[in-house]
């Protein structure tokens, strides 16, 4: 997938494009259906499949106090959109100047002049431009004037209800990392760099990798059964998110214990796949009681993880490229 982050560098595709516009935070199954439709029509018409998005998220600039915690980092979003078989991602720098532009200007200068759009696919509730006047019906009218057609997709739902970034945030914040798979179409993940910790885990007999991450949204504090990818290999693990109340930490920490693992990995990058929440954080009367509970957590996680596959986005949406497959959740195509 080609990524363009500067509109001045965007070379209009001579074959034209089939495009969509959105924030696509989470790249959940609803977004994936939009991308599937874009790619399908693009292949039929012999056009490029294009997604247009904005960086930063518009609310980060226009209303920071109302801006959502993002489900994906921008780098993750790019990888997931690429896995959706999109040919070109136009990652448009968002500014106050852009926010103040009439939507007609964006349609003409970006969609028509720079993307040679022939067909546009948008969600029914998407809006952009000054005062959010660039809604779906507006785009239909613009298409009639400027020579492109428009698909307006209604709410996209699955067995668990409508696919929604807001709902996914609520589920993650509540710690429902198992349930959110049915909306994301994959396990919720975070990537982090291993930093020096206090060494308490090792003293308890369960050494942990302390992580620092750019991820904005985290699951509710507690203990989780996780899978961890390091150096292209997957390990089982137990992760604690929280304040270690037994030791009275004042800042949130991310600590993961990798099962059957003994390497030193300071400075290395780990990707954590959340499988299931095991319990809340607790205050223990003694270090011995804490060690006993961790031992029980490890036993539960080991049994659970032995039977639970990781659902990674690209493995079941491979754009015709052969990958090692893993089981997709029910309802995923």
N, C-alpha and C positions, 0 to 999 in steps of 0.2 A: 504494500500500500504506500502510495506517495502521500506525504504530509506537507502542506504549504502553510506557513505561519505568517507570511507577509503577502498581502494581496497584490503588491507590485510585482511579485515573482510568479504570480499565477499565470500560466500560459493557457489560453482558452483551448479546450479540447476540440479539435476540428470535427470530430464525429458527434459532438454535442454530449449532453449529460442528462442523466436522471438523478435528481437530487432530493435530499431531505434536510431540514433545519431543526436544530434542537439543542438542549443542554446535555441530554443523554447521560445524566449522572446515574451510575449504577450499571448502565448497559444491561438492563434487566430483560426479561422475556418479552415485555411489551416493546421495548426499543428494538429487540432482535427481530420482531415481526415486521417492524417498519423497515429495517435494513433488508430483510428477506424480500420484501415487496420491491424495494428500490433495485436490488440486484436482479431480481427476476425480470422486471420491466427493462432494465438496462441491457440485459443479455438479449431480450427479444428485439430491441430497437438498434442494437449494435452501438450503444452509447457507453460512456464511463459512468460507473456507479459512484455517486458523490455524497458525502455527509458534510454539512456545515455546522460548526459549533463555535462557541465563544470562550476565550480565556482572558481574564478570570471569569468565573460564573458571574453574570450580570449583577446579582444581588450583593456580591462581595464588594462591588463598587458603589452601587446605588443606594443600598440599605443594609449596611454591614450588620446591624443589630437584628435584622430579619433573615440574614443569609443562612442557608442550611449548612450543616456539617456535611461535607461531601462524602459520598460512599466510596468513590474511587479517587486516587490521585490522578492528575492529568496524564501522567505516563501510563498508568493502568488503563485509563479510558482509551487512550490511543491503541494499546495492544488489543483490547477487547473489540474495538471497532474494526481493527484489521482482521481479527478472527471472524468477523461477520461478513467477510468477502467484499468489503467496500474497496474500490480502486483508489479513491482520492479523498483524504480528509482535509478540509479547509478549516484550520484552527485560527479563527479571526480574533486579533487582539481587541478586547472590549474596552471602550473608553466613554467618558461623558459626552464627547463629541459624537461618537457613534450612536449613543443612546438618544441624543437629541435630534437625530436625522429623521426626516419623514420616511416611512417604510417604502414609499415609491422609489426613493433614491437607492435603497439597498437592492430592491428587486431589479432595477434597471442596470445599476453599475456592477453588482456582484453576480446575480443569477443570470441575467441576460447577456451583458457585455463580456464578463470574465468566464462564466461557466457554460455559456451557450445552452442554457437549460431547455430541454424539450418536454420534460415531464417532472412534476414535483409531487412528493409524497409527504404529507404532514399529519400530525395528530389533530383531532378536532378542537383541542383546547390550547394549541400553541399560539402564541402571540409575540410580536417583537416590534421594535421601532418606537418612535415618540408616543408616549401614553399607551403603549401596547396596542396601537391601532392596526398593526399588521397581522390580523388574524386570518383564519383559514378562508373565510368568505372573501376577504380582501384579496387574498392570493388567487382565488378563483377568478375574480374580476380582472386582476392584472394579467392573468394568463390569457383571457379572452382578447385583451388589447394587444398583448405582446407576443402571442403565438406559442404559448406552452399550455399543456393540460395539467390538471391538478387532481390528485387522489386525496380525499380527506378521510382518514381512518377514525372510526369511532372508538370508544373505550375497548381495550384489549384485555380479556380476562382469561383466567384459568380456573381450575377446580377450587382454588383458595380465594377467588375473587379477582378484582381488577389489579393489574400490574401497576404499581405506583412507587416512585422513588420515596415519597413521604411515608408510605406504609412500610417500606423496607427499612427506613431509618428508625421508625418506631420499634420494629421487631428487633433490630440489632441492639438498640439502646436498652431494650428489655431483656437482652440475653438470649433471645430465641434464635440461635444460630442454626438449629436444625430445621425449623420451620421456614426460614427465609430462603432456603434452597429452592423451594417451589416457586418463588417469585424471581429470584436472581437467575435461576437455571444453573447454578454452580454454588460451591461453598463460598461463604464470605472469607476473604483473606486479608492479611496485612503483610507488608514487607518491612523488615527492620534490620538495623545494623547492630551487631553484638558489641556491647560496651562493658567496661569493668564494673562489677557490682560489689556488694558488701561481703559476699562469700558466705552468707548465712545458709544458703541451700546446701553447699558442699559440707558445711559443718553438721547439717542434719542428715547427711548421707544421700541427698538428692541435689546434685549440682545443677544450677540453672544458668541459662544464657539470658542476660539482661539485654533488652532490646530498646532502641530508640527508633521511632518511626515518623514518617510524614503523614500518616493516615489521620484524617480529621475525626472520623467517627470510630468509636471503640465499643465493643460489647459491654454490657453492664458488668461492673466489678464482680469477680467471682472466679471459680476454677472451671476450666474447660478441657475436654478431651480434644486433641488437635493432631493433625498431621503436619509435618514440617519438611519442606524441601530445602536441601542444602547440597550444593555441587551436583545437581541433577539426580539426587537420590532422595527418596521419601523415607522419613522416620516417623514413628509414633511418638507422641509426647503429651505432657500435661502442662497447661499454661495457667498462670495466675495473673489476673488483671486486678489491680487495686492498690491498697495502701498498707498491706501487711499489718493489720491492726494489732497483732500480737506484739509487733516491734514498734508500733506507733509512727510509721512513716507519714509525712505530710504531703508528699506528692505521689501521684499515681505511678505505678511501675508495671512493666511488662516483663514477666519472667517465665521462661519455658524450660522444662526439664525434658530432655530427649531420652527416650528409653533405649537401653543397650547402646549407649554412645559415650565415648571417652576422649574425644579429641578436644584440643584447645582451639577455639575459633574466634578469638577477639578480632574485631574489625571485619569479620565476614558478614555476608548478607544471608538472611533466612527468610523464607516465605512461609507463613503460618496459615493453615487451612482449618477453620473452626468446624468441628464435627458436632459436638454436643456439650451443653452446659452440665456440669456435674454438681455444683453446689455454690452457695453464697460464700463470701469471705467470713471467717469466724474469728473470734478472739479465744485463744486457748490459755488454760491455766498454767501450762508449763511447756517447755520446749519438747519434752517427751510426748506429751499429748498431741502437739502439732506434728511431730514426726510420725506418730501412729496414724493420724488422719491422712497425711500425705501418702503413706504406704497404702492405705485403703483407696485413695484417689487413683494411684498408679495401677492398682489391681483392677479397678473398675474400667479405667481407660484402656488398659491392655486388652481386656475381654471385648469391649465395645469396638475398638479400632481394628481388631482382627477380622471383624465381620462387615466393616463399613468402608466402601470405596470413596476416594476423593472424586469429586465432579469438577473437572477443569474445563473451562469454556471451549477451548479450541479442539479438544478431543472428540466432541460430538458435533462440531460445526467446522468442518475442515476444508471447505472450499474446493473439494475434489482432490486434496492432497492427503496421502495416506499417513496416518499417525497411529501410534499405539492407542487403542480405545479403552475407555473406562466406562462404567455404567452411568448413564444419564438418569436424572430423576424422572419419575412418572410425569407424563404430559410434555416432556421436552422432545423436540423434533430435530 
